Amino acid sequence: MFFLAEVFSQIDDYLIEVDSPERYIGQEWNQIVKDWDSTDFKICVGFPDTYEIGMSHLGLKIIYHMLNEENEFLCERVFAPWTDMEDLLKEKDIGLFSLENKRELMDFDLLGFTLQYEMSYTTILNMLDLGKIPVYSSERGKEDPFVMAGGSTVFNPEPITPFIDFFYIGEAEENLLNVVKSLKKWQEQNLNRDDILFKLAQLSGVYVPSLYETQFDGQEFSGIRPLKDSIKPEIKRQRVNNLNNAYCPTDYIVPYMEIVHNRAVIEVSRGCQRGCRFCAAGMTYRPTRERSVEKIIELADKTLASTGYDELALASLSTVDHTKIKELLDQLTERYNSSNISISLPSLRVDEFSVEMAKNVQEIRRSGLTFAPEAGTDKLRERINKGIKEEDLYKSVKAAFSYGWHRIKLYFMLGLPGETEEDLLGIANMAKNVLDIGQEIRRNTDRRMKKVEVQVNVTTFIPKPFTPFQWVKMASMEEIRDKINFLQKNLRKKGINFDWNDPEVSRLEGLVARGDRRMSEVIYHVWQQGSRLEGWNEHIYPERWFEALDKYNIEIESIIGEKSPDQPLPWDHLIAGVNKEFLKEEYRKSFLSEETPDCRWNYCSDCGVCYKPYSELCLESNQVIDNVN
Amino acid sequence: MLIRAKFARDYNLRYISHLEIMDTFRKGIRRAGLPGAYSQGFNPTLNLSLSQPLPVGMAGGGEYLDLELTRPINGEGFKARLNSFLPEGLKILDARYIPDQTGLKSLQALLNRAEYHIRARGKLKEKREVLIEKLMAKNKIIVIRKRRNKPDREYDIRPLIFEAKVLKDNKISFIVSTGSSGNVRPEEIVKALQTLEPEVPDHSVIDFYRSGLFVEKGDKIISPLTDQVLEER
């Protein structure tokens, strides 16, 4: 019989009453359970959303396995409980527990959260509280774990600084192990909490927010600086230079329940330099680093063997941009053809080549294909540096329809800087033209082809930190709603479906994404009102946020209003890679609709990321790089 | 070519659903590199079938699976290999290679008896001996079965209960009919007992354990792995 930790045995029988009890039992294939008592330093990694969301996240898996490789640590997992489980935990007075040894979060030495989505921050507070850990860092003592956070939204950590003891900025493979080992060493030396935090602040990539203070000029943020001279004024993002040499696990945990991305995933490249001016990931994950074809195949073989998955996804910000994508896909399809393994490409560029690639891997079951033109006219796309033309889209969908796809999904953003009615009409026209192209192909084909469907999805543009649009005013909800209504009227056509994200929620995302430390009071207040799991429509109450902003006298415009490029920003103390001069230049060029090409095939745009010649960063085919700085 | 195997789903994995169990076996078979055959069509999957679904929350000690093969493999080898690729709590207990499956009934059509253990609570625990005796002495016991989108139906379950006995640790075992020829759910056994003693409390799915599934042969119940079952096609 397997071992039941005490907290779990008290609750095990009651799990029949909660939805999807598999979320809480662990015990999956490849799970790593180490002996609790004989392991010196205990880490728990948390994802502030449910199991099925969190288990789909690659970063969390890498960290889990990387830390468990070390004998001196154990690393366990915790996810946000659904509301029914939360009620049960409270009723039985059991703390939120890890999936492996089923220990309450308060029993760990270090608790690390993955930051993926601004609206998950109230869930972090809730998980801390359910795990019996004081929510405010300042209230934690010797017996409490250290609470850290990192991930893709860490590039503006300010709104959650009072709740997190320290942040790790950048890619885990580079320096996280060193940080955790140092923390363990200092804890063993019995240093007090403040001394440990002070020492942590000296490490590369570590930001200890309690050692910095922010200043305001009325409502306007006016600067952030360390409290002591011995604390570094700027924190540099950690990054891996060679992805081939970076740690990469292959023995991933295999969940029982159907999770969002339930397949083997290999990261074929990291970063994207196409330079879309709205895209935070495209700016903060530079430069593009590729895994070699041999390495990808080696990882794929091992991962498939160890997990038993029959689907392999090639992940990255733009998979078909891999310089050897064709060779890679040819080799993979040949290799796995006979073993009933399907290959999927999660991100497609808007061009015929991408459709060709998708066709080659997806021999059968072609149904839906997604493209993201982002804006409705060539002019606006030039302004946001999304370098595709309307014609590219038509060529791509033409190829897609003739290869047998019948459903095309198109993603657009509303509220981009400089957007006019012409751009909205552009969205409607593109959708109609795509439909026409599809219907014509359907009429003239002798194959059986399902009815053509065009799905148009729009979201509100959020001007994010570390993008050339970080100074842009976010469009008001009224403005966006008018635009949605306009599109709704213009997209009424059989065969076209139109859907949009709630602009009110986007506004909140914008407020948190660009917020300064004052937002922490708002987040705390909203959580106190009972909010958590706000990524789920049924659990978000925007009015609580607006009430709290009012209560703490925070003017919304002071956060998401227009900023001058010379004004200090709340994230100025972080060095993400791209320098501010580059962002300013890109912002300036956007007004002129001037494009900046990908430096891999063109001249260097001087973004500041390469401290080495680009050719030394692992790219599969170096010969394509003519100009390196 | 087929492998028919008996397996247990332990208490620790009782919250996994039937489809998740199927999927866990499929992945385990792939990890183990066993020669399972795939279905034809758009989405080829391993041709695997399981005995009657175990409800979420219930462990089982005598469940069965059939796996179609592309080449022969002996039962012992299958058992040993697959067990080292399954998570703790899912275990092959016995396996038999069947070279020719022509005329073989599917597991769900074949298995028509189930044995359940009930962890007796309250009045049932107190009066278990008497209640069982009373139950088996009745000719008819009407329980009401709720049906989705249809009116409730009255239902005599006594003819579908074949054996009842008291076990140690306050447990009671029942052998009942299962499958398409008449199915008794363990909570209905408790309902039947409640008609005799209204103070017997409701029992939940976690109070039940399915210790085995069987094929009825005359007055005996036997395993679907026996020669007698396999030869009769």
Interface residues (C-beta under 8 A of the other chain):
Chain A: M1 F2 D13 L15 I16 P21 E22 I25 Q27 E28 W29 V254 Y256 M257 E258 A305 S306 T307 G308 Y309 D310 N340 I364 R365
Chain B: D10 Y11 N12 L13 Y15 I16 S17 E20 D23 T24 R26 K27 G28 I29 R30 R31 Y38 F42 N43 P44 T45 V56 G57 F85 L86 P87 E88 G89 S204 V205 I206
